[in-house]
Amino acid sequence: MLHWKHLDSVAQFEELMNTSVNKPFAVFKHSTRCSVSSMAKKKIEFEWSFKEDQMPIYYLDLLAHRDISNRISQDLHIEHQSPQLLVIQNKKAIYHHSHGDIEVADIPL
C-alpha cells in the first residue's frame, strides 16, 4: 500500500536531495483542482510497488507549494508540469514524466 509523505518546504527538498545519494525518492506534483492530476494520482496509488524503505514517495500540493516545484525545476533542469512524477537518485532525476506518460512500471529501479 502506498504511503504518501508530504513535501512541505524547500528545506525538506534540499535534505532529500542530499540523502538521495544513498536512497532514491519520488515526488508527485499534484494540482488538487485538476481532474487529470487526480486520475494520475489514483493510477500511481494502484500501481505503486515500491516499499517505503526502498523509495519513499512525496506528495507535493502545487496550489500550496509552488515555490517547491519551482526549486525542483531549477535544481533538476526539468520543466514544471502537472501532474508530474519524478524519481531522484544521486541528486539527479532518473525518471520524470507527466500526464498520461506516467508509468510506475517504467521507473528504472
LOFI-870174 format. One record per residue: residue in one letter; x, y, z of N, C-alpha, C, O, CB in turn. Coordinates in nm, 2 decimals, padded with zeros to 4 digits, always signed. Glycine has a CB too. Layout:
REM LOFI-870174
['A'; [X; Y; Z]; [X; Y; Z]; [X; Y; Z]; [X; Y; Z]; [X; Y; Z]];
...
REM end
This chain:
REM LOFI-870174
['M'; [+00.08; -00.12; +00.00]; [+00.00; +00.00; +00.00]; [+00.09; +00.12; +00.00]; [+00.19; +00.13; +00.07]; [-00.10; +00.00; +00.12]];
['L'; [+00.05; +00.22; -00.08]; [+00.12; +00.34; -00.09]; [+00.10; +00.43; +00.03]; [-00.01; +00.45; +00.08]; [+00.08; +00.42; -00.22]];
['H'; [+00.21; +00.48; +00.09]; [+00.21; +00.57; +00.20]; [+00.27; +00.71; +00.15]; [+00.39; +00.72; +00.14]; [+00.29; +00.52; +00.32]];
['W'; [+00.18; +00.80; +00.13]; [+00.23; +00.94; +00.08]; [+00.29; +01.01; +00.20]; [+00.24; +01.01; +00.31]; [+00.11; +01.02; +00.03]];
['K'; [+00.41; +01.07; +00.17]; [+00.46; +01.17; +00.27]; [+00.44; +01.30; +00.20]; [+00.44; +01.32; +00.08]; [+00.62; +01.14; +00.29]];
['H'; [+00.43; +01.41; +00.28]; [+00.41; +01.54; +00.23]; [+00.54; +01.62; +00.22]; [+00.62; +01.62; +00.31]; [+00.31; +01.62; +00.32]];
['L'; [+00.56; +01.68; +00.10]; [+00.67; +01.77; +00.08]; [+00.62; +01.91; +00.10]; [+00.54; +01.96; +00.03]; [+00.73; +01.75; -00.06]];
['D'; [+00.67; +01.97; +00.21]; [+00.61; +02.10; +00.26]; [+00.71; +02.21; +00.26]; [+00.66; +02.33; +00.29]; [+00.56; +02.08; +00.40]];
['S'; [+00.83; +02.19; +00.23]; [+00.93; +02.31; +00.23]; [+01.04; +02.29; +00.14]; [+01.08; +02.17; +00.11]; [+00.97; +02.33; +00.38]];
['V'; [+01.10; +02.40; +00.10]; [+01.23; +02.39; +00.02]; [+01.34; +02.33; +00.10]; [+01.42; +02.25; +00.05]; [+01.27; +02.53; -00.03]];
['A'; [+01.34; +02.35; +00.23]; [+01.45; +02.29; +00.32]; [+01.43; +02.14; +00.32]; [+01.54; +02.07; +00.32]; [+01.44; +02.35; +00.46]];
['Q'; [+01.31; +02.09; +00.32]; [+01.29; +01.95; +00.32]; [+01.34; +01.89; +00.19]; [+01.40; +01.78; +00.19]; [+01.14; +01.92; +00.35]];
['F'; [+01.31; +01.96; +00.08]; [+01.35; +01.91; -00.05]; [+01.51; +01.91; -00.06]; [+01.56; +01.81; -00.11]; [+01.30; +02.00; -00.16]];
['E'; [+01.57; +02.01; -00.01]; [+01.72; +02.01; +00.00]; [+01.77; +01.90; +00.07]; [+01.87; +01.83; +00.03]; [+01.77; +02.15; +00.06]];
['E'; [+01.71; +01.86; +00.19]; [+01.76; +01.75; +00.27]; [+01.74; +01.62; +00.19]; [+01.83; +01.53; +00.19]; [+01.68; +01.74; +00.40]];
['L'; [+01.63; +01.61; +00.12]; [+01.60; +01.49; +00.04]; [+01.70; +01.47; -00.07]; [+01.75; +01.36; -00.10]; [+01.46; +01.49; -00.02]];
['M'; [+01.74; +01.58; -00.13]; [+01.84; +01.58; -00.24]; [+01.97; +01.53; -00.18]; [+02.04; +01.45; -00.25]; [+01.86; +01.72; -00.30]];
['N'; [+02.01; +01.57; -00.07]; [+02.13; +01.53; -00.01]; [+02.13; +01.38; +00.03]; [+02.23; +01.31; +00.01]; [+02.16; +01.61; +00.12]];
['T'; [+02.01; +01.33; +00.08]; [+02.00; +01.19; +00.11]; [+01.98; +01.10; -00.01]; [+02.00; +00.98; +00.00]; [+01.89; +01.17; +00.21]];
['S'; [+01.95; +01.16; -00.13]; [+01.93; +01.08; -00.25]; [+02.06; +01.01; -00.30]; [+02.05; +00.93; -00.38]; [+01.87; +01.17; -00.36]];
['V'; [+02.17; +01.05; -00.24]; [+02.30; +00.99; -00.28]; [+02.29; +00.84; -00.23]; [+02.35; +00.75; -00.29]; [+02.42; +01.06; -00.21]];
['N'; [+02.23; +00.82; -00.12]; [+02.22; +00.68; -00.06]; [+02.08; +00.61; -00.09]; [+02.07; +00.49; -00.08]; [+02.24; +00.69; +00.09]];
['K'; [+01.98; +00.69; -00.11]; [+01.85; +00.63; -00.13]; [+01.76; +00.72; -00.22]; [+01.75; +00.84; -00.20]; [+01.78; +00.62; +00.01]];
['P'; [+01.70; +00.66; -00.32]; [+01.62; +00.74; -00.41]; [+01.49; +00.78; -00.35]; [+01.44; +00.72; -00.25]; [+01.59; +00.66; -00.54]];
['F'; [+01.42; +00.88; -00.40]; [+01.29; +00.92; -00.35]; [+01.21; +00.97; -00.47]; [+01.27; +01.01; -00.58]; [+01.30; +01.03; -00.24]];
['A'; [+01.08; +00.97; -00.46]; [+00.99; +01.01; -00.57]; [+00.91; +01.13; -00.52]; [+00.88; +01.14; -00.40]; [+00.90; +00.89; -00.61]];
['V'; [+00.87; +01.21; -00.62]; [+00.79; +01.33; -00.59]; [+00.68; +01.33; -00.69]; [+00.70; +01.32; -00.81]; [+00.87; +01.46; -00.59]];
['F'; [+00.55; +01.34; -00.64]; [+00.44; +01.35; -00.73]; [+00.39; +01.49; -00.72]; [+00.34; +01.53; -00.61]; [+00.33; +01.25; -00.70]];
['K'; [+00.40; +01.57; -00.82]; [+00.34; +01.71; -00.83]; [+00.20; +01.70; -00.86]; [+00.16; +01.65; -00.97]; [+00.42; +01.80; -00.93]];
['H'; [+00.11; +01.75; -00.77]; [-00.03; +01.73; -00.79]; [-00.11; +01.86; -00.78]; [-00.09; +01.94; -00.68]; [-00.09; +01.63; -00.69]];
['S'; [-00.19; +01.89; -00.87]; [-00.28; +02.01; -00.86]; [-00.42; +01.95; -00.82]; [-00.48; +01.88; -00.89]; [-00.29; +02.08; -01.00]];
['T'; [-00.46; +01.99; -00.70]; [-00.58; +01.94; -00.64]; [-00.71; +01.99; -00.72]; [-00.82; +01.94; -00.69]; [-00.59; +01.98; -00.50]];
['R'; [-00.69; +02.09; -00.81]; [-00.81; +02.14; -00.89]; [-00.82; +02.07; -01.02]; [-00.90; +02.11; -01.10]; [-00.80; +02.29; -00.90]];
['C'; [-00.73; +01.98; -01.05]; [-00.72; +01.92; -01.19]; [-00.77; +01.78; -01.19]; [-00.71; +01.70; -01.12]; [-00.58; +01.94; -01.25]];
['S'; [-00.86; +01.74; -01.27]; [-00.91; +01.61; -01.28]; [-00.81; +01.51; -01.34]; [-00.80; +01.40; -01.30]; [-01.04; +01.60; -01.36]];
['V'; [-00.73; +01.56; -01.43]; [-00.62; +01.48; -01.49]; [-00.52; +01.44; -01.39]; [-00.47; +01.33; -01.38]; [-00.55; +01.55; -01.61]];
['S'; [-00.49; +01.54; -01.30]; [-00.39; +01.52; -01.19]; [-00.45; +01.41; -01.09]; [-00.38; +01.33; -01.04]; [-00.36; +01.65; -01.12]];
['S'; [-00.58; +01.42; -01.07]; [-00.64; +01.33; -00.97]; [-00.64; +01.19; -01.03]; [-00.62; +01.09; -00.96]; [-00.79; +01.37; -00.95]];
['M'; [-00.66; +01.17; -01.16]; [-00.66; +01.04; -01.22]; [-00.51; +00.99; -01.22]; [-00.50; +00.87; -01.19]; [-00.71; +01.05; -01.37]];
['A'; [-00.41; +01.07; -01.24]; [-00.28; +01.02; -01.24]; [-00.24; +00.98; -01.10]; [-00.17; +00.88; -01.08]; [-00.18; +01.14; -01.28]];
['K'; [-00.29; +01.05; -01.00]; [-00.26; +01.01; -00.86]; [-00.32; +00.88; -00.83]; [-00.26; +00.79; -00.76]; [-00.32; +01.12; -00.76]];
['K'; [-00.45; +00.85; -00.87]; [-00.51; +00.72; -00.85]; [-00.44; +00.61; -00.92]; [-00.42; +00.50; -00.86]; [-00.66; +00.73; -00.89]];
['K'; [-00.39; +00.64; -01.04]; [-00.31; +00.54; -01.11]; [-00.18; +00.50; -01.04]; [-00.15; +00.38; -01.03]; [-00.28; +00.59; -01.25]];
['I'; [-00.11; +00.60; -00.99]; [+00.01; +00.58; -00.91]; [-00.02; +00.50; -00.79]; [+00.05; +00.40; -00.75]; [+00.08; +00.71; -00.87]];
['E'; [-00.13; +00.53; -00.72]; [-00.16; +00.46; -00.59]; [-00.19; +00.31; -00.62]; [-00.16; +00.22; -00.54]; [-00.29; +00.53; -00.53]];
['F'; [-00.26; +00.29; -00.74]; [-00.29; +00.15; -00.77]; [-00.17; +00.07; -00.82]; [-00.16; -00.05; -00.78]; [-00.39; +00.15; -00.89]];
['E'; [-00.07; +00.13; -00.89]; [+00.04; +00.06; -00.95]; [+00.17; +00.06; -00.86]; [+00.26; -00.02; -00.88]; [+00.07; +00.13; -01.08]];
['W'; [+00.17; +00.15; -00.76]; [+00.30; +00.16; -00.68]; [+00.34; +00.03; -00.62]; [+00.26; -00.03; -00.54]; [+00.28; +00.27; -00.57]];
['S'; [+00.46; -00.01; -00.64]; [+00.50; -00.14; -00.59]; [+00.63; -00.13; -00.50]; [+00.68; -00.23; -00.45]; [+00.53; -00.24; -00.70]];
['F'; [+00.68; -00.01; -00.48]; [+00.80; +00.01; -00.40]; [+00.77; +00.02; -00.25]; [+00.67; +00.08; -00.22]; [+00.88; +00.14; -00.45]];
['K'; [+00.85; -00.04; -00.17]; [+00.83; -00.03; -00.03]; [+00.89; +00.11; +00.02]; [+00.98; +00.16; -00.05]; [+00.90; -00.15; +00.05]];
['E'; [+00.83; +00.16; +00.13]; [+00.87; +00.29; +00.17]; [+01.02; +00.30; +00.21]; [+01.09; +00.40; +00.18]; [+00.79; +00.32; +00.30]];
['D'; [+01.08; +00.19; +00.26]; [+01.22; +00.19; +00.29]; [+01.31; +00.18; +00.17]; [+01.43; +00.21; +00.17]; [+01.26; +00.08; +00.39]];
['Q'; [+01.25; +00.14; +00.06]; [+01.32; +00.13; -00.07]; [+01.32; +00.26; -00.14]; [+01.42; +00.30; -00.19]; [+01.26; +00.02; -00.16]];
['M'; [+01.20; +00.32; -00.15]; [+01.19; +00.45; -00.21]; [+01.06; +00.52; -00.16]; [+00.95; +00.49; -00.21]; [+01.19; +00.44; -00.37]];
['P'; [+01.08; +00.62; -00.07]; [+00.96; +00.69; -00.03]; [+00.90; +00.78; -00.14]; [+00.98; +00.82; -00.23]; [+00.99; +00.77; +00.10]];
['I'; [+00.78; +00.80; -00.13]; [+00.71; +00.89; -00.23]; [+00.65; +01.01; -00.16]; [+00.58; +00.99; -00.06]; [+00.61; +00.81; -00.32]];
['Y'; [+00.68; +01.13; -00.22]; [+00.63; +01.25; -00.16]; [+00.53; +01.31; -00.25]; [+00.54; +01.31; -00.37]; [+00.75; +01.35; -00.14]];
['Y'; [+00.43; +01.37; -00.18]; [+00.31; +01.44; -00.24]; [+00.34; +01.59; -00.23]; [+00.35; +01.64; -00.12]; [+00.18; +01.39; -00.17]];
['L'; [+00.34; +01.65; -00.35]; [+00.36; +01.80; -00.35]; [+00.23; +01.87; -00.40]; [+00.20; +01.85; -00.51]; [+00.48; +01.84; -00.44]];
['D'; [+00.16; +01.93; -00.31]; [+00.04; +02.01; -00.34]; [+00.09; +02.14; -00.41]; [+00.14; +02.23; -00.34]; [-00.05; +02.04; -00.21]];
['L'; [+00.07; +02.15; -00.54]; [+00.12; +02.26; -00.61]; [+00.04; +02.39; -00.58]; [+00.10; +02.50; -00.59]; [+00.10; +02.23; -00.76]];
['L'; [-00.08; +02.38; -00.54]; [-00.15; +02.51; -00.51]; [-00.10; +02.57; -00.38]; [-00.10; +02.69; -00.36]; [-00.30; +02.48; -00.49]];
['A'; [-00.05; +02.49; -00.29]; [+00.00; +02.54; -00.16]; [+00.15; +02.56; -00.17]; [+00.21; +02.64; -00.09]; [-00.03; +02.44; -00.05]];
['H'; [+00.23; +02.49; -00.25]; [+00.37; +02.50; -00.25]; [+00.43; +02.51; -00.39]; [+00.52; +02.43; -00.43]; [+00.43; +02.37; -00.18]];
['R'; [+00.39; +02.61; -00.46]; [+00.45; +02.63; -00.60]; [+00.60; +02.66; -00.59]; [+00.68; +02.63; -00.68]; [+00.38; +02.74; -00.67]];
['D'; [+00.64; +02.72; -00.48]; [+00.78; +02.75; -00.46]; [+00.87; +02.63; -00.46]; [+00.98; +02.63; -00.51]; [+00.80; +02.83; -00.33]];
['I'; [+00.82; +02.52; -00.40]; [+00.90; +02.40; -00.40]; [+00.91; +02.34; -00.54]; [+01.02; +02.29; -00.59]; [+00.83; +02.29; -00.31]];
['S'; [+00.80; +02.34; -00.62]; [+00.80; +02.30; -00.76]; [+00.90; +02.38; -00.84]; [+00.97; +02.32; -00.92]; [+00.66; +02.31; -00.82]];
['N'; [+00.90; +02.51; -00.82]; [+01.00; +02.59; -00.89]; [+01.14; +02.56; -00.86]; [+01.23; +02.55; -00.95]; [+00.97; +02.74; -00.86]];
['R'; [+01.17; +02.53; -00.73]; [+01.30; +02.49; -00.69]; [+01.34; +02.35; -00.75]; [+01.45; +02.34; -00.80]; [+01.31; +02.48; -00.54]];
['I'; [+01.25; +02.26; -00.76]; [+01.27; +02.13; -00.82]; [+01.31; +02.15; -00.97]; [+01.41; +02.09; -01.01]; [+01.15; +02.03; -00.81]];
['S'; [+01.23; +02.23; -01.03]; [+01.26; +02.26; -01.18]; [+01.40; +02.32; -01.19]; [+01.47; +02.28; -01.29]; [+01.15; +02.35; -01.23]];
['Q'; [+01.43; +02.42; -01.11]; [+01.56; +02.49; -01.12]; [+01.67; +02.39; -01.09]; [+01.77; +02.39; -01.17]; [+01.56; +02.60; -01.02]];
['D'; [+01.66; +02.31; -00.98]; [+01.78; +02.23; -00.94]; [+01.80; +02.11; -01.04]; [+01.91; +02.07; -01.07]; [+01.75; +02.17; -00.81]];
['L'; [+01.69; +02.06; -01.10]; [+01.70; +01.94; -01.18]; [+01.69; +01.97; -01.33]; [+01.71; +01.88; -01.42]; [+01.59; +01.84; -01.15]];
['H'; [+01.67; +02.10; -01.36]; [+01.66; +02.15; -01.50]; [+01.55; +02.07; -01.58]; [+01.57; +02.03; -01.69]; [+01.80; +02.13; -01.57]];
['I'; [+01.44; +02.06; -01.52]; [+01.32; +01.99; -01.57]; [+01.21; +02.09; -01.57]; [+01.17; +02.14; -01.47]; [+01.29; +01.86; -01.50]];
['E'; [+01.14; +02.11; -01.68]; [+01.03; +02.19; -01.69]; [+00.92; +02.15; -01.60]; [+00.88; +02.03; -01.59]; [+00.98; +02.20; -01.84]];
['H'; [+00.86; +02.24; -01.53]; [+00.74; +02.21; -01.44]; [+00.62; +02.16; -01.52]; [+00.59; +02.22; -01.63]; [+00.70; +02.34; -01.36]];
['Q'; [+00.56; +02.06; -01.48]; [+00.44; +02.01; -01.53]; [+00.35; +01.96; -01.42]; [+00.39; +01.94; -01.31]; [+00.46; +01.90; -01.64]];
['S'; [+00.22; +01.95; -01.45]; [+00.13; +01.89; -01.35]; [+00.02; +01.82; -01.43]; [-00.05; +01.87; -01.51]; [+00.07; +02.01; -01.26]];
['P'; [+00.00; +01.70; -01.39]; [+00.07; +01.62; -01.29]; [+00.21; +01.58; -01.34]; [+00.23; +01.57; -01.46]; [-00.01; +01.49; -01.25]];
['Q'; [+00.30; +01.55; -01.25]; [+00.43; +01.51; -01.28]; [+00.49; +01.42; -01.17]; [+00.47; +01.45; -01.06]; [+00.52; +01.63; -01.31]];
['L'; [+00.55; +01.31; -01.22]; [+00.62; +01.22; -01.12]; [+00.77; +01.22; -01.16]; [+00.81; +01.20; -01.27]; [+00.56; +01.07; -01.14]];
['L'; [+00.85; +01.24; -01.05]; [+00.99; +01.24; -01.06]; [+01.05; +01.14; -00.97]; [+01.00; +01.13; -00.85]; [+01.05; +01.39; -01.04]];
['V'; [+01.15; +01.07; -01.01]; [+01.23; +00.99; -00.92]; [+01.37; +01.04; -00.92]; [+01.43; +01.06; -01.02]; [+01.23; +00.84; -00.96]];
['I'; [+01.42; +01.07; -00.80]; [+01.55; +01.14; -00.78]; [+01.65; +01.05; -00.71]; [+01.62; +00.99; -00.60]; [+01.54; +01.27; -00.71]];
['Q'; [+01.77; +01.03; -00.77]; [+01.87; +00.95; -00.71]; [+02.00; +01.02; -00.75]; [+02.03; +01.06; -00.86]; [+01.87; +00.80; -00.77]];
['N'; [+02.09; +01.02; -00.65]; [+02.22; +01.09; -00.66]; [+02.21; +01.23; -00.71]; [+02.29; +01.28; -00.79]; [+02.31; +01.01; -00.76]];
['K'; [+02.11; +01.30; -00.66]; [+02.08; +01.44; -00.69]; [+02.04; +01.47; -00.84]; [+02.06; +01.58; -00.89]; [+02.20; +01.52; -00.65]];
['K'; [+02.00; +01.36; -00.91]; [+01.95; +01.37; -01.05]; [+01.82; +01.30; -01.07]; [+01.79; +01.20; -01.00]; [+02.06; +01.31; -01.14]];
['A'; [+01.74; +01.35; -01.16]; [+01.62; +01.28; -01.19]; [+01.65; +01.17; -01.28]; [+01.70; +01.18; -01.39]; [+01.52; +01.38; -01.26]];
['I'; [+01.62; +01.05; -01.24]; [+01.64; +00.93; -01.32]; [+01.51; +00.89; -01.39]; [+01.51; +00.80; -01.48]; [+01.69; +00.81; -01.23]];
['Y'; [+01.40; +00.95; -01.35]; [+01.27; +00.93; -01.42]; [+01.19; +01.06; -01.40]; [+01.19; +01.12; -01.29]; [+01.20; +00.81; -01.36]];
['H'; [+01.13; +01.11; -01.50]; [+01.03; +01.22; -01.49]; [+00.94; +01.21; -01.61]; [+00.98; +01.22; -01.73]; [+01.11; +01.35; -01.48]];
['H'; [+00.81; +01.20; -01.58]; [+00.71; +01.21; -01.68]; [+00.59; +01.28; -01.63]; [+00.57; +01.29; -01.51]; [+00.67; +01.06; -01.73]];
['S'; [+00.50; +01.32; -01.72]; [+00.38; +01.39; -01.67]; [+00.26; +01.33; -01.75]; [+00.27; +01.26; -01.85]; [+00.40; +01.54; -01.70]];
['H'; [+00.14; +01.37; -01.70]; [+00.01; +01.34; -01.75]; [+00.00; +01.19; -01.78]; [+00.03; +01.11; -01.69]; [-00.01; +01.42; -01.88]];
['G'; [-00.04; +01.15; -01.89]; [-00.07; +01.01; -01.93]; [+00.06; +00.93; -01.95]; [+00.06; +00.81; -01.97]; [-00.15; +01.00; -02.05]];
['D'; [+00.18; +01.00; -01.95]; [+00.30; +00.92; -01.97]; [+00.36; +00.87; -01.84]; [+00.46; +00.80; -01.85]; [+00.41; +01.02; -02.04]];
['I'; [+00.30; +00.89; -01.73]; [+00.34; +00.84; -01.60]; [+00.31; +00.69; -01.60]; [+00.20; +00.65; -01.61]; [+00.28; +00.91; -01.48]];
['E'; [+00.42; +00.61; -01.59]; [+00.41; +00.47; -01.58]; [+00.50; +00.42; -01.47]; [+00.63; +00.42; -01.48]; [+00.45; +00.40; -01.72]];
['V'; [+00.45; +00.37; -01.36]; [+00.53; +00.32; -01.25]; [+00.62; +00.21; -01.29]; [+00.73; +00.20; -01.24]; [+00.44; +00.28; -01.13]];
['A'; [+00.57; +00.12; -01.38]; [+00.65; +00.01; -01.43]; [+00.78; +00.05; -01.50]; [+00.87; -00.03; -01.51]; [+00.56; -00.08; -01.52]];
['D'; [+00.78; +00.18; -01.55]; [+00.90; +00.22; -01.62]; [+01.01; +00.29; -01.53]; [+01.11; +00.33; -01.58]; [+00.86; +00.32; -01.73]];
['I'; [+00.98; +00.29; -01.40]; [+01.08; +00.35; -01.31]; [+01.20; +00.26; -01.31]; [+01.19; +00.14; -01.28]; [+01.02; +00.38; -01.17]];
['P'; [+01.32; +00.31; -01.34]; [+01.44; +00.22; -01.35]; [+01.51; +00.19; -01.22]; [+01.62; +00.22; -01.20]; [+01.54; +00.29; -01.44]];
['L'; [+01.44; +00.12; -01.14]; [+01.49; +00.07; -01.01]; [+01.47; -00.08; -00.99]; [+01.51; -00.14; -00.89]; [+01.44; +00.14; -00.89]];
REM end
